[in-house]
Amino acid sequence: MQETSTRAGSASGPTPPATSTATPDWRRPPDPGPTARRSASTSSAARIAAHRRLRQTFLLAGRAPFAVNVDSYLYTTDQPTPLELLPIKDDGTPVPGALRLGIAPGSHRHEASIPLQTAVEAMERREHPSRLTRSYAIDGTEKTDTVNDGQEGGR
């Protein structure tokens, strides 16, 4: 009588690779892919350019923001308009490399004028004052339509 013994894989072919070689190395994070790298590169370049503009504005006008939040820069001005902090040439055109207002790439939009006392009170509550930009209009008045009555999508 003949005795047969089979080992795992011997009858069905080669053994599958060990799980440690089939899974990616736990110390190396997976590659995010070209789209994520391109997006990170674009946002990094925009952030660097914005910081250069902030520095140039500080050097030319002597004005620095008192709060920065991602793409929001808060400056103090005497009037509810950002025009006094923008450096301009003698002919009235904006200085290259400094902050500019407008819709062109690299320009910034005036979103709101927040009373300084309100911003200080928010900072005393340990809140970032840029959270107030949705509550105030560009002329410094408080908006009354900031709440959607609990409805999503603004409808």
C-alpha contacts under 8 A as a table, 3 or more apart, distances in Angstrom:
res1	aa1	res2	aa2	distance
6	T	10	S	6.40
6	T	11	A	6.59
7	R	10	S	5.46
7	R	11	A	7.34
8	A	11	A	7.27
8	A	12	S	7.84
8	A	15	T	7.11
9	G	12	S	5.04
9	G	13	G	5.22
9	G	14	P	5.39
9	G	15	T	4.78
9	G	16	P	7.96
10	S	13	G	5.52
10	S	14	P	6.62
10	S	15	T	7.57
17	P	21	T	6.74
17	P	22	A	6.65
18	A	21	T	5.66
18	A	22	A	6.53
19	T	22	A	5.00
19	T	23	T	6.22
20	S	23	T	5.73
20	S	24	P	8.00
21	T	24	P	7.36
24	P	28	R	7.62
24	P	30	P	7.76
25	D	28	R	5.56
25	D	29	P	7.88
26	W	29	P	7.03
32	P	35	T	7.87
32	P	36	A	5.90
32	P	37	R	6.97
33	G	36	A	5.74
33	G	37	R	6.43
34	P	37	R	5.08
34	P	38	R	6.02
35	T	38	R	5.15
35	T	39	S	6.14
36	A	39	S	5.07
36	A	40	A	6.09
37	R	40	A	5.14
37	R	41	S	6.08
38	R	41	S	5.06
38	R	42	T	6.15
39	S	42	T	5.16
39	S	43	S	6.23
40	A	43	S	5.29
40	A	44	S	5.98
41	S	44	S	5.08
41	S	45	A	6.15
42	T	45	A	5.20
42	T	46	A	6.27
43	S	46	A	5.08
43	S	47	R	6.11
44	S	47	R	5.11
44	S	48	I	6.19
45	A	48	I	5.15
45	A	49	A	6.16
46	A	49	A	5.13
46	A	50	A	6.14
46	A	106	G	7.98
47	R	50	A	5.10
47	R	51	H	6.28
47	R	71	D	7.85
48	I	51	H	5.18
48	I	52	R	6.28
49	A	52	R	5.07
49	A	53	R	6.30
49	A	106	G	7.92
50	A	53	R	5.06
50	A	54	L	6.23
50	A	106	G	7.62
51	H	54	L	4.96
51	H	55	R	6.18
52	R	55	R	5.11
52	R	56	Q	6.11
52	R	97	G	7.46
52	R	98	A	7.92
53	R	56	Q	5.02
53	R	57	T	6.03
53	R	97	G	5.50
53	R	98	A	4.59
53	R	99	L	5.46
54	L	57	T	5.14
54	L	58	F	6.20
54	L	64	A	7.20
54	L	65	P	7.98
54	L	98	A	6.73
54	L	99	L	6.58
55	R	58	F	5.03
55	R	59	L	6.23
55	R	64	A	7.91
55	R	98	A	7.86
56	Q	59	L	5.07
56	Q	60	L	6.15
56	Q	97	G	6.31
56	Q	98	A	5.18
56	Q	99	L	7.92
57	T	60	L	5.19
57	T	61	A	5.65
57	T	62	G	7.10
57	T	63	R	6.76
57	T	64	A	7.54
57	T	86	L	7.18
57	T	87	P	6.77
57	T	97	G	7.90
57	T	98	A	4.83
57	T	99	L	6.16
58	F	61	A	5.43
58	F	62	G	4.56
58	F	63	R	4.80
58	F	64	A	5.35
59	L	62	G	5.60
59	L	63	R	7.84
60	L	87	P	6.42
61	A	85	L	6.53
61	A	86	L	7.22
61	A	87	P	5.82
63	R	75	Y	7.75
63	R	85	L	6.62
64	A	75	Y	6.79
65	P	68	V	6.77
65	P	73	Y	6.02
65	P	74	L	5.22
65	P	75	Y	4.48
65	P	76	T	7.35
66	F	73	Y	7.88
66	F	74	L	5.91
66	F	75	Y	5.83
66	F	76	T	7.40
67	A	73	Y	6.05
67	A	74	L	5.14
67	A	75	Y	7.33
67	A	128	H	7.87
67	A	129	P	7.39
67	A	130	S	7.58
68	V	71	D	7.41
68	V	72	S	5.78
68	V	73	Y	4.71
68	V	74	L	6.34
68	V	130	S	7.91
69	N	72	S	5.03
69	N	73	Y	6.54
69	N	130	S	6.85
72	S	130	S	6.88
73	Y	130	S	7.94
74	L	130	S	7.14
76	T	116	L	7.30
77	T	80	P	6.85
77	T	81	T	7.23
77	T	82	P	6.90
77	T	84	E	7.12
77	T	85	L	7.32
79	Q	82	P	7.88
80	P	113	S	5.37
80	P	114	I	7.80
80	P	138	I	7.03
80	P	139	D	5.56
80	P	140	G	5.77
81	T	84	E	7.22
81	T	113	S	7.07
81	T	138	I	7.43
81	T	139	D	7.21
82	P	85	L	5.81
82	P	86	L	6.94
82	P	110	H	7.27
83	L	86	L	5.43
84	E	87	P	7.85
86	L	94	P	7.43
86	L	98	A	7.56
86	L	99	L	6.40
86	L	100	R	7.01
87	P	94	P	6.30
87	P	95	V	5.99
87	P	98	A	7.07
87	P	99	L	7.88
88	I	91	D	7.84
88	I	92	G	5.62
88	I	93	T	5.51
88	I	94	P	4.41
88	I	95	V	5.23
89	K	92	G	5.33
89	K	93	T	5.51
89	K	94	P	6.12
89	K	95	V	5.89
90	D	93	T	7.54
94	P	98	A	7.61
94	P	100	R	6.82
95	V	98	A	5.88
99	L	107	S	6.93
99	L	108	H	7.24
100	R	106	G	7.64
100	R	107	S	4.97
100	R	108	H	6.00
101	L	107	S	5.26
101	L	108	H	4.81
101	L	109	R	5.64
101	L	110	H	7.07
102	G	107	S	5.25
102	G	108	H	5.78
102	G	109	R	5.88
103	I	107	S	5.96
103	I	108	H	6.92
103	I	109	R	6.97
104	A	107	S	5.44
110	H	138	I	6.81
111	E	133	T	6.63
111	E	137	A	7.23
111	E	138	I	5.99
112	A	133	T	5.35
112	A	134	R	7.43
112	A	136	Y	5.55
112	A	137	A	4.94
112	A	138	I	4.09
112	A	139	D	7.19
112	A	140	G	6.76
113	S	133	T	7.53
113	S	136	Y	6.35
113	S	137	A	6.25
113	S	138	I	4.89
113	S	139	D	5.94
113	S	140	G	4.43
113	S	141	T	7.75
114	I	118	T	6.92
114	I	119	A	6.80
114	I	132	L	7.22
114	I	133	T	7.06
114	I	136	Y	6.15
114	I	140	G	5.56
114	I	141	T	7.99
115	P	118	T	5.39
115	P	119	A	6.56
115	P	140	G	6.57
116	L	119	A	5.08
116	L	120	V	6.16
117	Q	120	V	5.07
117	Q	121	E	6.17
118	T	121	E	5.11
118	T	122	A	6.28
119	A	122	A	5.09
119	A	123	M	6.30
119	A	129	P	5.20
119	A	132	L	7.72
120	V	123	M	5.09
120	V	124	E	6.20
120	V	129	P	7.76
121	E	124	E	5.02
121	E	125	R	6.40
122	A	125	R	5.11
122	A	126	R	6.51
122	A	127	E	5.22
122	A	128	H	6.67
122	A	129	P	5.80
123	M	126	R	4.83
123	M	127	E	5.13
123	M	128	H	6.06
123	M	129	P	6.36
124	E	127	E	7.33
127	E	131	R	7.73
128	H	131	R	6.00
129	P	132	L	5.67
129	P	133	T	7.82
130	S	133	T	5.60
131	R	134	R	6.96
132	L	135	S	5.28
132	L	136	Y	6.80
133	T	136	Y	5.67
133	T	137	A	7.79
134	R	137	A	7.69
134	R	143	K	7.96
134	R	146	T	6.84
135	S	142	E	5.91
135	S	143	K	5.37
135	S	144	T	7.80
135	S	146	T	5.99
136	Y	139	D	7.97
136	Y	140	G	5.94
136	Y	141	T	5.67
136	Y	142	E	4.45
136	Y	143	K	5.22
137	A	140	G	5.45
137	A	141	T	5.53
137	A	142	E	6.28
137	A	143	K	6.17
138	I	141	T	7.49
143	K	146	T	6.24
144	T	147	V	7.81
145	D	148	N	7.27
147	V	150	G	7.28
148	N	151	Q	5.52
148	N	152	E	7.22
148	N	154	G	5.65
148	N	155	R	7.61
151	Q	154	G	6.26
151	Q	155	R	6.53
152	E	155	R	6.83
